[in-house]
Amino acid sequence: MSGIRLVKTLIAKVVRVFLLTLREKMKKKEIQIETLESYIQNTSITSLAKTLIYRGECKLFDKPVCPKIGRSFNRAIDRERELEIYNEFKKKYIQYSKFVDLPDIEILALGQHTGLETRLIDFTFNPLIALFFALENRNSNDYDKFGAYIYCIDAPQYIPIRKEKTLSFNQLTDINNQPYTFQPRYFFERINRQNSVLLYSNIPHESFIKLNQQLHLQTFIILGSAKKRILSELFTLGISKEHLFPGLDSLCESINYKYGHYYPDNFSQIPVLSTP
């Protein structure tokens, strides 16, 4: 009995030390990042807490961490319009998908992961994946002139998906619902690869972290001058479009990146296979 008590005491001490360390880490709300190593060091201890989730955004938006439907409408959402969007997707998606007879929550998750405007917000349990999403948009000419942002929040009331399967779309998106998170089943490969967790925003036309500051723990700001280098290092670690969005289009994009951006500027140094 004394042995069991000793083990419990030791576990309690370890947990207490962890929480104290985590609290110290979280005192600084914003942390500037110049290297991948620094980012890993700053997120490694926070990632031990199972309720922490991460989201990467390519720049500082007026309304950070805001659902796509809120960014598009930029005002209080018309519930009838939202239902029309969902019902049309539900009616037509089976033409393009092998997934049939899905419950409403998984149809909503599928739509979210393929570009539908919803009140869900994409997060991940993996801080490196969030980092990739913050850095991947390289299309702007001033890519390295501004920082990228990764938001770490404490996930509000995690809901096991088996509980949500019986709920209708209207129940899932009821305006009176409190924010909640859920992890979709791995029926869609992107959900698996991205270690996805989805957050339901009950006020989708506003920034979630501004409305729920008590849940917003930290923001990691990747300096513009470091973005290209860190993105190439993530590519080295296997975190790429090809991995997170499996498909031929993503494969081609990753190959184009590999030979156009990943290698050094002196492209001629790349070994070329000789033809017989």
Residue pairs with C-beta under 8 A, 6 or more apart in sequence:
18 45
18 48
21 45
22 45
22 46
22 48
22 49
25 42
25 45
25 46
25 218
26 46
26 217
26 218
28 218
29 218
29 219
30 218
30 219
30 220
30 221
31 42
31 218
31 219
31 220
31 221
32 147
32 221
32 223
33 39
33 42
33 220
33 221
33 222
33 223
33 226
33 230
34 223
34 225
34 226
35 226
35 230
36 131
36 230
36 233
36 234
39 127
39 131
39 220
39 222
39 230
40 128
42 220
43 54
43 127
43 152
43 220
46 52
46 127
46 152
46 217
46 218
47 125
47 126
47 127
49 154
51 154
51 155
51 158
52 125
52 152
52 153
52 154
52 155
52 217
53 123
53 124
53 125
53 152
53 153
53 155
53 181
53 197
53 199
54 123
54 124
54 125
54 126
54 127
54 129
54 130
54 150
54 151
54 152
55 65
55 121
55 122
55 123
55 124
55 130
55 133
55 150
55 151
55 153
56 129
56 130
56 131
56 132
56 133
56 134
56 135
56 148
56 149
56 150
56 151
57 64
57 65
57 133
57 134
57 148
57 149
57 150
57 151
58 134
58 135
58 136
58 137
58 148
59 146
59 147
59 148
59 149
60 146
60 147
60 149
63 70
63 71
63 206
63 207
63 210
64 149
64 151
64 207
64 209
64 210
65 121
65 151
65 153
65 207
65 208
65 209
66 121
66 201
66 204
66 205
66 206
66 207
66 208
67 117
67 118
67 119
67 120
67 121
67 201
67 204
67 208
68 116
68 117
68 118
69 77
69 82
69 85
69 117
69 118
69 119
69 204
70 77
70 119
70 201
70 204
70 205
70 206
72 117
73 81
73 205
74 205
75 205
76 205
77 119
77 204
77 205
79 175
82 119
82 173
83 169
83 170
85 116
85 117
85 118
86 107
86 108
86 111
86 116
86 118
86 169
89 107
89 111
89 116
90 104
90 107
90 169
93 107
93 110
93 111
94 100
97 110
99 106
99 110
99 187
99 188
102 110
102 187
103 164
103 165
103 166
103 167
104 167
104 168
104 169
104 172
105 161
105 164
105 165
105 167
105 172
105 182
105 184
106 161
106 165
106 184
106 185
106 187
108 118
108 120
108 169
108 172
109 120
109 184
109 188
109 191
109 198
110 188
111 118
112 118
112 120
112 122
112 198
113 122
113 188
113 190
113 191
113 196
119 173
119 200
119 201
119 202
119 204
120 198
120 199
120 200
120 201
121 198
121 199
121 201
121 208
122 133
122 194
122 196
122 198
123 130
123 153
123 155
123 181
123 196
123 197
123 198
123 199
124 130
124 133
124 194
124 195
124 196
124 197
125 195
125 197
126 194
126 195
127 150
127 152
128 234
128 237
128 239
129 194
129 195
129 239
129 244
130 150
131 150
131 220
131 222
131 230
131 234
132 231
132 234
132 239
132 240
132 244
134 148
134 149
134 150
134 222
135 148
135 222
135 227
135 230
135 231
135 234
136 231
136 241
137 143
138 228
138 231
138 261
143 224
143 227
143 228
144 224
144 225
144 227
144 228
145 224
146 224
147 221
147 222
147 223
147 224
147 227
148 221
148 222
148 224
148 227
149 219
149 220
149 221
149 222
150 219
150 220
150 222
151 209
151 216
151 218
151 219
152 216
152 217
152 218
152 219
152 220
153 208
153 209
153 212
153 215
153 216
153 217
154 215
154 217
155 181
155 197
155 199
155 215
156 178
156 179
156 180
156 181
156 199
156 212
156 215
157 178
157 179
157 180
157 181
158 180
158 181
158 182
158 183
159 180
159 181
159 182
160 182
161 182
161 183
161 184
161 185
164 172
164 182
172 200
173 200
175 202
176 202
177 200
177 202
178 202
179 199
179 200
179 201
179 202
179 208
179 212
180 199
180 200
181 197
181 198
181 199
181 200
182 197
182 198
182 200
183 196
183 197
183 198
184 191
184 196
184 198
185 191
186 192
189 246
190 196
190 244
190 245
190 246
193 243
193 244
193 245
193 246
194 244
199 208
201 208
203 211
209 215
209 216
222 230
228 261
232 261
232 262
234 240
235 254
235 257
235 258
235 262
240 254
240 257
241 250
241 253
241 254
241 257
242 250
242 251
242 253
242 254
242 255
244 250
259 267
259 270
263 269
263 270
